[in-house]
Amino acid sequence: MPAQGPAGDRMVRDLFGLHRLTWPGGDGVEFYLPHGERIRLLRDCGLEVEDLIEVQAPEGAENDYIGEVTLAWARRWPSEEVWFARRPG
C-alpha cells in the first residue's frame, strides 16, 4: 500500500528488505518477510509450517473493514494471511 490512501493494483515497495514498516501518523510497527524467509525463520525456531491460508473476501461479502483495503481489492489479493505452525513432538 502507499504511505497514505487505499491499496492500488501496483506494488509500491520492495518486498526484499522491507522487514520493518511504520505508517505515518501511526504508533504501531509492522514486520514483513517474504514467505520463504518466514518459513526459514519458523524452522530455525524449531517450528514446522503446517498451512498457510491467503484470505480472500468471499462472494457476497460486505466491506466493514476499516482501512485502506476495498472489497474489490480483497477479492483479487489476500488482505490477510493465516500461518499455522507447530513445534513437532
ZADO-1210 file (C-alpha; in nm, 4 decimals, padded with zeros to 6 digits):
<atoms>
<atom x="00.0000" y="00.0000" z="00.0000" code="MET" pos="1"/>
<atom x="00.1097" y="00.3578" z="-00.0464" code="PRO" pos="2"/>
<atom x="00.2014" y="00.5597" z="00.2633" code="ALA" pos="3"/>
<atom x="-00.1462" y="00.7148" z="00.2501" code="GLN" pos="4"/>
<atom x="-00.4657" y="00.6247" z="00.0706" code="GLY" pos="5"/>
<atom x="-00.6154" y="00.2996" z="-00.0481" code="PRO" pos="6"/>
<atom x="-00.4273" y="-00.0023" z="-00.1759" code="ALA" pos="7"/>
<atom x="-00.3915" y="00.0021" z="-00.5532" code="GLY" pos="8"/>
<atom x="-00.3162" y="-00.2613" z="-00.8139" code="ASP" pos="9"/>
<atom x="00.0616" y="-00.1953" z="-00.8236" code="ARG" pos="10"/>
<atom x="00.3373" y="-00.2753" z="-00.5766" code="MET" pos="11"/>
<atom x="00.4876" y="00.0414" z="-00.4294" code="VAL" pos="12"/>
<atom x="00.7604" y="-00.1041" z="-00.2038" code="ARG" pos="13"/>
<atom x="01.0316" y="-00.3628" z="-00.2496" code="ASP" pos="14"/>
<atom x="00.9419" y="-00.6899" z="-00.0778" code="LEU" pos="15"/>
<atom x="01.3029" y="-00.7910" z="-00.0226" code="PHE" pos="16"/>
<atom x="01.4486" y="-00.5974" z="00.2672" code="GLY" pos="17"/>
<atom x="01.1169" y="-00.4416" z="00.3731" code="LEU" pos="18"/>
<atom x="01.1090" y="-00.6073" z="00.7172" code="HIS" pos="19"/>
<atom x="01.0071" y="-00.3156" z="00.9441" code="ARG" pos="20"/>
<atom x="00.7284" y="-00.0791" z="00.8400" code="LEU" pos="21"/>
<atom x="00.5806" y="00.2167" z="01.0269" code="THR" pos="22"/>
<atom x="00.2860" y="00.4138" z="00.8929" code="TRP" pos="23"/>
<atom x="00.2747" y="00.7955" z="00.9005" code="PRO" pos="24"/>
<atom x="00.0703" y="00.9124" z="01.1987" code="GLY" pos="25"/>
<atom x="00.0531" y="00.5613" z="01.3443" code="GLY" pos="26"/>
<atom x="00.2134" y="00.4353" z="01.6617" code="ASP" pos="27"/>
<atom x="00.2418" y="00.0706" z="01.5580" code="GLY" pos="28"/>
<atom x="00.5114" y="-00.1223" z="01.3755" code="VAL" pos="29"/>
<atom x="00.4523" y="-00.4000" z="01.1225" code="GLU" pos="30"/>
<atom x="00.7047" y="-00.6591" z="01.0107" code="PHE" pos="31"/>
<atom x="00.7056" y="-00.8234" z="00.6687" code="TYR" pos="32"/>
<atom x="00.9157" y="-01.1126" z="00.5467" code="LEU" pos="33"/>
<atom x="00.8924" y="-01.2854" z="00.2102" code="PRO" pos="34"/>
<atom x="00.7236" y="-01.6258" z="00.2505" code="HIS" pos="35"/>
<atom x="01.0458" y="-01.8244" z="00.2043" code="GLY" pos="36"/>
<atom x="01.2252" y="-01.6132" z="00.4636" code="GLU" pos="37"/>
<atom x="00.9365" y="-01.6541" z="00.7094" code="ARG" pos="38"/>
<atom x="00.9360" y="-02.0335" z="00.6603" code="ILE" pos="39"/>
<atom x="01.3125" y="-02.0458" z="00.7284" code="ARG" pos="40"/>
<atom x="01.2685" y="-01.8301" z="01.0413" code="LEU" pos="41"/>
<atom x="00.9936" y="-02.0572" z="01.1757" code="LEU" pos="42"/>
<atom x="01.2055" y="-02.3660" z="01.1050" code="ARG" pos="43"/>
<atom x="01.5089" y="-02.2048" z="01.2729" code="ASP" pos="44"/>
<atom x="01.2858" y="-02.1555" z="01.5792" code="CYS" pos="45"/>
<atom x="01.2036" y="-02.5288" z="01.5816" code="GLY" pos="46"/>
<atom x="00.8583" y="-02.4960" z="01.4286" code="LEU" pos="47"/>
<atom x="00.7009" y="-02.6846" z="01.1408" code="GLU" pos="48"/>
<atom x="00.4761" y="-02.4964" z="00.8979" code="VAL" pos="49"/>
<atom x="00.1514" y="-02.6889" z="00.8550" code="GLU" pos="50"/>
<atom x="-00.0513" y="-02.4487" z="00.6438" code="ASP" pos="51"/>
<atom x="-00.0770" y="-02.1008" z="00.5002" code="LEU" pos="52"/>
<atom x="-00.4125" y="-01.9503" z="00.4106" code="ILE" pos="53"/>
<atom x="-00.4272" y="-01.6364" z="00.1981" code="GLU" pos="54"/>
<atom x="-00.7631" y="-01.4875" z="00.2970" code="VAL" pos="55"/>
<atom x="-00.9873" y="-01.3812" z="00.0082" code="GLN" pos="56"/>
<atom x="-01.3109" y="-01.1892" z="00.0592" code="ALA" pos="57"/>
<atom x="-01.5927" y="-01.4318" z="-00.0260" code="PRO" pos="58"/>
<atom x="-01.8617" y="-01.3622" z="-00.2852" code="GLU" pos="59"/>
<atom x="-02.1429" y="-01.1602" z="-00.1329" code="GLY" pos="60"/>
<atom x="-01.9227" y="-01.0181" z="00.1429" code="ALA" pos="61"/>
<atom x="-01.9748" y="-00.6653" z="00.2685" code="GLU" pos="62"/>
<atom x="-01.6815" y="-00.4403" z="00.3455" code="ASN" pos="63"/>
<atom x="-01.6857" y="-00.3415" z="00.7116" code="ASP" pos="64"/>
<atom x="-01.3067" y="-00.3404" z="00.7295" code="TYR" pos="65"/>
<atom x="-01.1772" y="-00.0055" z="00.8418" code="ILE" pos="66"/>
<atom x="-00.8655" y="00.0580" z="00.6434" code="GLY" pos="67"/>
<atom x="-00.7224" y="00.1053" z="00.3004" code="GLU" pos="68"/>
<atom x="-00.8358" y="-00.2255" z="00.1504" code="VAL" pos="69"/>
<atom x="-01.1531" y="-00.2188" z="-00.0557" code="THR" pos="70"/>
<atom x="-01.3770" y="-00.5200" z="-00.1037" code="LEU" pos="71"/>
<atom x="-01.2878" y="-00.5333" z="-00.4746" code="ALA" pos="72"/>
<atom x="-00.9171" y="-00.5356" z="-00.3821" code="TRP" pos="73"/>
<atom x="-00.9686" y="-00.8142" z="-00.1262" code="ALA" pos="74"/>
<atom x="-01.1407" y="-01.0246" z="-00.3932" code="ARG" pos="75"/>
<atom x="-00.8202" y="-01.0092" z="-00.6056" code="ARG" pos="76"/>
<atom x="-00.5406" y="-01.0264" z="-00.3463" code="TRP" pos="77"/>
<atom x="-00.5115" y="-01.1513" z="00.0127" code="PRO" pos="78"/>
<atom x="-00.5527" y="-00.8723" z="00.2655" code="SER" pos="79"/>
<atom x="-00.4573" y="-01.1091" z="00.5464" code="GLU" pos="80"/>
<atom x="-00.2642" y="-01.4346" z="00.5813" code="GLU" pos="81"/>
<atom x="-00.3068" y="-01.7068" z="00.8407" code="VAL" pos="82"/>
<atom x="00.0033" y="-01.9151" z="00.9193" code="TRP" pos="83"/>
<atom x="-00.0234" y="-02.2449" z="01.1052" code="PHE" pos="84"/>
<atom x="00.2975" y="-02.3700" z="01.2651" code="ALA" pos="85"/>
<atom x="00.3638" y="-02.6103" z="01.5492" code="ARG" pos="86"/>
<atom x="00.6513" y="-02.7496" z="01.7447" code="ARG" pos="87"/>
<atom x="00.6965" y="-03.1165" z="01.6419" code="PRO" pos="88"/>
<atom x="00.6779" y="-03.3842" z="01.9010" code="GLY" pos="89"/>
</atoms>
